[in-house]
Amino acid sequence: MKIDRLVGILSILLQRDIVTAPELAEQFEVTRRTINRDIEDLCKAGIPIVTKQGHDGGISIMEGYKTGNALLTNTEMQDILAGLRSLDSVNGTKRYARLMEKLSAGSSCFMDCGQPVLIDLSSWYRGSVVPKIDMIHNAVENNMEIGFWYYSPNGEGYREIEPYYLVFCWSSWYVWGWCKKREDFRLFKLNRTSRMHFNGKYFKKRECVMPDLGNNKVFPGGIFVKAVFEPECKWRLVEEFGPDCYTEQEDGKLLFQAEYTNKENLITWILGFGDKAELAEPIEIRKEIIQIIANMKNIYAS
């Protein structure tokens, strides 16, 4: 993209005293004419760029303009690289890493340092999610509507949306967009979509509200849970709810108390511990679990 190239050229000019147009053309894999147009655009943006003809000539920033020899510090560069590499982890390419190499040209020492932060955004569903991410990314850039079949706890059905953001949160990928069926902005989990496609329609961008990704909004709670767990479940309770979610009893068992957001998810979660957990409250959900266990016993007994 042009904006990436402009930022890259500016970064190089801030890091080096002088550079030639052919060098920049080779670095960014474009023609020299394109580089000349980019330099003109940077000048129009107020960057005092000087060009010098001759054997020792080239392109530079006016002396006295630079406050330092780098646009970003090595630590800042490393943080950016970690973020860009995390995007590469989604689709298995090195597209963003190559972009970072271009932006860091002339000061690549940080590329050789050990990276203190490694982020992997891929998932078990990489094979099915990656094409959806690419399609949504393209749709957002080109104002194209997308359609898909969606599966939710309330049922399933066909949706068409105007996509605005790709969101990675709670270990999953989502798309945030205007749902034509609900006539409102909605968040859709990509793992719950199938048969995603462009529907052939374009949309005019509307004023988009940002998704509220706070826990209180997405996981509002409302169900007070009291349960007892065997000591060997401690690691999982800490991982999912933190070290303050339980009280160790005299017999070594763990009294868990917290708010839960969804009854069905709560039942599935408790049953996932097998005979290592016992739900004490709410009483009505405890009765449902007892009935489920009795039904399971009949299924397996037959």
Salt bridges, closest charged atoms under 4 A:
GLU23 OE2 - ARG16 NH2 3.29
ASP38 OD2 - ARG5 NE 2.52
ASP41 OD2 - LYS2 NZ 2.50
ASP56 OD1 - HIS55 NE2 3.92
GLU141 OE2 - HIS137 ND1 3.90
GLU145 OE1 - LYS180 NZ 3.10
GLU160 OE1 - LYS180 NZ 3.77
GLU160 OE1 - LYS201 NZ 3.97
GLU162 OE1 - ARG206 NE 3.01
ASP184 OD2 - ARG186 NH1 3.19
GLU230 OE2 - LYS253 NZ 3.57
GLU232 OE2 - LYS276 NZ 3.21
GLU240 OE2 - ARG236 NE 2.88
GLU248 OE1 - LYS234 NZ 3.64
GLU278 OE2 - ARG286 NH1 3.02
GLU281 OE2 - LYS226 NZ 4.00
GLU288 OE2 - LYS263 NZ 3.04
